Amino acid sequence: DLVRSRGLGDVYKRQPLDITTDVAEDNDVEVDVEGFEMEMEKARNLARAAAKTVDVTAGDALARVADDLNNDNHSDFIGYDSLISQESKVLAIVNPKTGKMLEYAQEGDEVDVVLSQTPFYAESGGQIADVGVMLTKNSNTEVRVLDVQNAAGGRIISHRVRVESGEIVAKTSVLETKVDKDSRRRAKANHTATHLLQSALKQVMGDDVSQAGSLVSFDRLRFDFNSSRAPKPNELEEIETLVNQWIFDSTNLEVAEMPIADAKAKGATMMFGEKYGDVVRVVDVPNVSMELCGGCLLYTSPSPRDRTRSRMPSSA
């Protein structure tokens, strides 16, 4: 028999696909995983469309920018290693309301900017974008970074900025770009804590726990997960105790890039439904957690001073 599992995500929201396939295999039933993946992708696309209005005008303009810069050096993310870039050249300026390419932007303007290189992390994987400033040397130009997004299908990094003083000129201005250190530190602590929380949930509630989403901001974190049941009060206490213990242990994190086949062989946790490239970034908290992650994390588990308020984990 052939089971079309694409409806299971809607009917049994708490049942991960891997459990479905295991049960089906035990009963000599074949699961149409490919069909399920196709339907899940359709559902994700519908959810994205319903949850966020896309600025098509600005999006089209940024796509044109990506096409124009295709063979040039641009959007080089250096933010894992440095929070400052001494020389980020302004390659393009776009009016986000009209999609018009601009030659310059001046005091009071709010525009989208593409740079040659950037230390600013673009919103991704549940982690919100960095904030900070861009300055020009020997002038009064100051630009406030409000948001950062991967644009044009991930081909470029777009910075939504407000020019506080002076002006910036496309293809001419070279800026010193600075990520707000305190905000990044708090985001790194909260992102690292989500890894610890997922591991604690699995350890206490069982391996059927799987991540369904997360929010990593500067002042809090939220972790959503799928499970066949809700955690009991005593389990919540056990989960909190485990996470706090790992925090006080200040365990060193190990980050490495490797072929995805090697990551799978090592047992790294992958988020269901995510699409990964041939080479992936693996974040390992030895004897605690190993996950694929492109976010910004502390190189030790969060210290007590890094801890911020977090919401209780929610199950989907």
Salt bridges, closest charged atoms under 4 A:
ASP32 OD2 - ARG4 NH1 1.95
GLU39 OE2 - ARG6 NH1 3.11
GLU39 OE2 - LYS42 NZ 3.52
GLU41 OE1 - ARG44 NH2 3.02
GLU41 OE2 - ARG48 NH1 3.91
ASP67 OD1 - ARG155 NH1 2.77
ASP112 OD1 - ARG160 NE 2.39
ASP130 OD2 - ARG184 NH2 2.74
GLU142 OE2 - ARG144 NH2 3.04
GLU164 OE2 - ARG162 NH2 3.03
GLU176 OE2 - LYS178 NZ 3.97
ASP182 OD1 - ARG185 NH2 3.05
ASP182 OD2 - ARG186 NH1 2.20
ASP224 OD2 - ARG222 NH2 2.90
GLU235 OE2 - ARG229 NH2 2.81
GLU291 OE2 - HIS195 ND1 3.62
ASP306 OD1 - ARG185 NH1 2.47
